[in-house]
Amino acid sequence: MLHILVTGSKGQLGSEIKKISKDYPTIKFTFVDREEMPLDDNDSIIRFLNQLQPNLIVSAGAYTAVDQAENEKELVDQINHLAVATMAKWCADNHAKLIHISTDYVFDGKSDIPYKESDFTAPINWYGETKLRGEQAIERIMKEAVIIRTSWVYSEYGNNFVKTMLRLMKDRESIGVVNDQVGTPTYAYDLAEAIITIITGDTWEPGVYHYSNEGQISWFEFAVAIKELSQIKCEVKGVTSDEFPTLAKRPKYSLLDKTKIKTTYKLSVPDWKNSLDQCLQILNA
């Protein structure tokens, strides 16, 4: 029986994979969070993996607080880079496969066409830098890995932009949202479905892939759609990044070219607005 270990089980993606896993009784899933397998302790990671002996690891656990990451550099590098390298080494030594989740933040956002997997990486914040180091460690250590870069992740679980907007819109008469950063949201449920498709399919092609929903929007347009689909009376104003300074810089352009993952794994990717509507129906129920 295929035994899959999913890290970050209480995060957005891990929670969605957990929900879907119930439809696959012939696969053994083990879900762990930092309590069961702390990503800040490489020795305990190895001990845990030796005990569990999974055939495949879905590495969904990460340090994702982008601004806070600027002040906890050593810890962030351990979780997003060194722990990932430790898991990759274990996989290489034990003939296991790895699916690792990475980010659009490995790019600097200076492009004006969707980023391909082979495009030049140049992170502009520490979170992106450590995620890139994690990718590079995997590629150096093992061959049987699929790395999936994704962007603007949201779901009914955890903390995310959609849930924050819903809360603020219900509390305030107006809010300001950045209108000069462009990308595509990713509904974690859709990404989880894509990962399960890769795991259960006949194709296994190691390498780097990009996945987000289809379409192109700004954070401002995303917020307006949340408001309209939820039928909330709140004025949403567009503001520039300069008017809304953050500790960590954000890329201005985060569109990911998904051609490779769609053709390799025969995936159909939902449009961002349809997926947002699906998530909001759950959140607003």
KEKE-666690 format. One record per residue (C-alpha): x, y, z; residue in three letters. Coordinates in steps of 0.2 Angstrom, whole numbers, padded with zeros to 4 digits, always signed. Each point is the difference from the previous one (the first is absolute). Example, Ala and Ser with C-alpha at 12.3 -4.5 7.8 and 13.67 -1.06 7.14 Angstrom:
2
+0062-0022+0039ala
+0006+0017-0003ser
***
This chain:
285
+0000+0000+0000met
+0006+0017-0004leu
+0004+0010+0015his
+0000+0019-0001ile
+0006+0012+0013leu
-0007+0018-0001val
+0009+0013+0010thr
-0009+0016+0005gly
-0016-0009+0004ser
-0008+0014+0008lys
+0004+0013-0013gly
-0011+0004-0015gln
+0007-0012-0012leu
+0002-0014+0012gly
-0018+0002+0007ser
-0007-0001-0018glu
+0011-0016-0004ile
-0007-0008+0016lys
-0018+0004-0005lys
+0003-0008-0017ile
+0010-0015+0006ser
-0016-0008+0007lys
-0005-0004-0018asp
+0016-0011-0002tyr
-0002-0014+0012pro
+0014-0011-0009thr
+0013+0013+0004ile
+0007+0002+0018lys
+0002+0019+0005phe
+0009+0006+0015thr
-0003+0018+0004phe
+0013+0009+0011val
+0002+0018+0006asp
+0014+0008+0010arg
-0006-0009+0016glu
+0003-0017-0007glu
+0015+0004-0011met
+0009+0017+0005pro
+0008+0007-0016leu
+0012+0010+0011asp
+0009-0016+0005asp
+0008-0010-0014asn
+0005-0015+0011asp
-0018-0002+0006ser
-0006+0001-0018ile
+0012-0015-0005ile
-0006-0010+0015arg
-0018+0003-0004phe
+0002-0005-0018leu
+0010-0016+0004asn
-0014-0005+0012gln
-0014+0004-0013leu
+0009-0006-0016gln
-0012+0010-0013pro
+0002-0004-0018asn
-0004+0018-0005leu
+0001+0017+0010ile
-0011+0015-0004val
+0010+0014+0007ser
-0014+0013+0004ala
+0007+0006+0016gly
+0009+0017+0000ala
+0003+0016+0009tyr
-0012+0011-0010thr
-0001+0017+0011ala
+0009+0010-0014val
+0002+0016+0010asp
+0005-0009+0017gln
+0013-0010-0010ala
+0011+0016-0002glu
+0002-0001+0019asn
+0003-0019+0003glu
+0012-0003-0014lys
+0009-0015+0008glu
-0017-0009+0004leu
-0007+0003-0017val
+0015-0007-0009asp
+0000-0015+0011gln
-0019-0004-0004ile
-0001+0005-0018asn
+0018-0006-0005his
+0009-0011+0012leu
-0015-0011+0005ala
-0004-0002-0018val
+0018-0005-0004ala
-0001-0013+0014thr
-0017-0007-0007met
+0008-0001-0018ala
+0015-0009+0007lys
-0011-0013+0009trp
-0010-0002-0016cys
+0016-0003-0011ala
+0007-0012+0013asp
-0017-0010+0002asn
-0006+0000-0019his
-0015+0011+0005ala
-0008+0014-0011lys
-0002+0018+0005leu
-0013+0013-0005ile
+0005+0017+0007his
-0010+0016+0000ile
+0009+0016-0004ser
-0005+0018-0005thr
-0001+0014-0013asp
+0011+0010+0012tyr
+0015-0008-0007val
-0002+0013-0014phe
+0003+0018+0001asp
-0016+0005-0008gly
+0008+0011-0014lys
-0007-0011-0014ser
-0015+0005-0010asp
-0004-0017-0007ile
-0004-0016+0010pro
+0015-0008+0008tyr
+0006-0016-0007lys
+0008-0013+0011glu
+0017+0003-0008ser
+0000+0019+0002asp
+0013+0009+0011phe
-0003+0000+0018thr
+0004+0015+0011ala
-0010+0001+0016pro
-0003+0017+0008ile
-0004-0006+0018asn
+0007-0012+0012trp
-0015-0012-0001tyr
+0003-0001-0019gly
+0019-0003+0002glu
-0003-0014+0012thr
-0013-0009-0011lys
+0012+0002-0014leu
+0014-0008+0010arg
-0012-0014+0004gly
-0003-0003-0018glu
+0019+0000-0004gln
+0004-0012+0014ala
-0013-0012-0007ile
+0007+0001-0018glu
+0017-0003+0007arg
-0004-0015+0011ile
-0013-0010-0009met
-0007-0004-0017lys
-0018-0006+0004glu
-0007+0016+0005ala
-0015+0011-0006val
+0001+0018+0005ile
-0016+0010-0002ile
+0001+0019+0001arg
-0017+0008+0005thr
-0006+0017+0004ser
-0013+0010+0010trp
-0007-0016+0009val
-0016+0001+0009tyr
-0013-0012+0007ser
-0013-0003+0013glu
+0014-0005+0012tyr
+0014+0011+0008gly
+0003+0018-0002asn
-0001+0007-0017asn
-0005+0015-0010phe
-0017-0005-0004val
-0004-0003+0019lys
+0008+0016+0005thr
-0010+0010-0013met
-0016-0008+0005leu
+0003+0005+0018arg
+0006+0018-0004leu
-0015+0003-0012met
-0012-0005+0014lys
+0008+0011+0013asp
+0004+0016-0011arg
-0009+0011-0012glu
+0015+0002-0011ser
+0017-0009-0003ile
+0015+0003-0010gly
+0008-0014-0010val
+0016+0001-0011val
-0004+0002-0018asn
+0018-0001-0008asp
+0004-0018+0004gln
-0006-0012-0013val
-0001-0019+0001gly
-0013-0015+0001thr
-0007-0007+0016pro
+0001-0019+0003thr
-0015-0009+0009tyr
+0009-0012+0011ala
-0013-0013-0004tyr
+0004+0001-0019asp
+0019-0002+0004leu
-0004-0015+0011ala
-0010-0008-0014glu
+0015+0003-0012ala
+0012-0008+0012ile
-0011-0016+0003ile
-0002-0001-0019thr
+0019+0000-0002ile
+0002-0013+0014ile
-0014-0012-0006thr
+0004+0002-0019gly
+0011-0010-0011asp
+0012+0014-0004thr
+0014+0005+0011trp
+0012+0013-0007glu
+0011+0008+0013pro
+0004+0019-0002gly
-0006+0017+0004val
-0019+0005-0004tyr
-0011+0015+0002his
-0018-0001+0006tyr
-0013+0013+0004ser
-0017+0003-0006asn
-0003+0008-0017glu
-0002+0018-0003gly
+0009+0016+0005gln
-0005+0013+0013ile
+0006+0012+0013ser
-0002-0002+0019trp
-0013+0015-0002phe
-0010-0010-0013glu
+0001-0015+0010phe
-0008+0010+0015ala
-0013+0007-0011val
-0005-0018-0006ala
-0001-0006+0018ile
-0011+0015+0005lys
-0012-0003-0015glu
-0001-0019+0001leu
-0004+0002+0019ser
-0012+0015-0003gln
+0008+0010+0014ile
-0002+0019+0000lys
+0017+0007+0002cys
+0010+0012-0010glu
+0016-0007-0007val
+0013+0013-0005lys
+0016-0004-0010gly
+0016+0006+0007val
+0018-0001-0005thr
+0013-0011+0008ser
+0009+0016+0005asp
-0015+0005+0010glu
-0001-0017+0009phe
+0019-0003+0005pro
+0004-0018+0006thr
+0016-0006+0008leu
+0003-0012-0014ala
-0001+0005-0018lys
-0013-0008-0011arg
+0003-0004-0019pro
-0011+0012-0011lys
-0003-0014-0012tyr
-0003-0018+0005ser
-0009-0009-0015leu
+0006-0018-0002leu
+0000-0009-0017asp
-0009-0016+0003lys
+0003-0008-0017thr
+0012-0013+0006lys
-0010-0008+0014ile
-0016+0001-0010lys
+0008-0010-0015thr
+0011-0012+0010thr
-0014-0005+0013tyr
-0015+0003-0011lys
-0007+0012+0012leu
-0015+0012-0003ser
+0002+0016+0011val
-0015+0009+0006pro
-0003+0019-0002asp
+0004+0010+0015trp
-0017+0007+0002lys
-0009-0016-0001asn
+0011-0007+0014ser
-0002+0015+0010leu
-0019-0001-0001asp
+0001-0019+0005gln
+0011+0005+0016cys
-0011+0014+0004leu
-0016-0011+0000gln
+0009-0010+0014ile
+0006+0015+0010leu
-0016+0009-0001asn
-0012-0014+0003ala
***
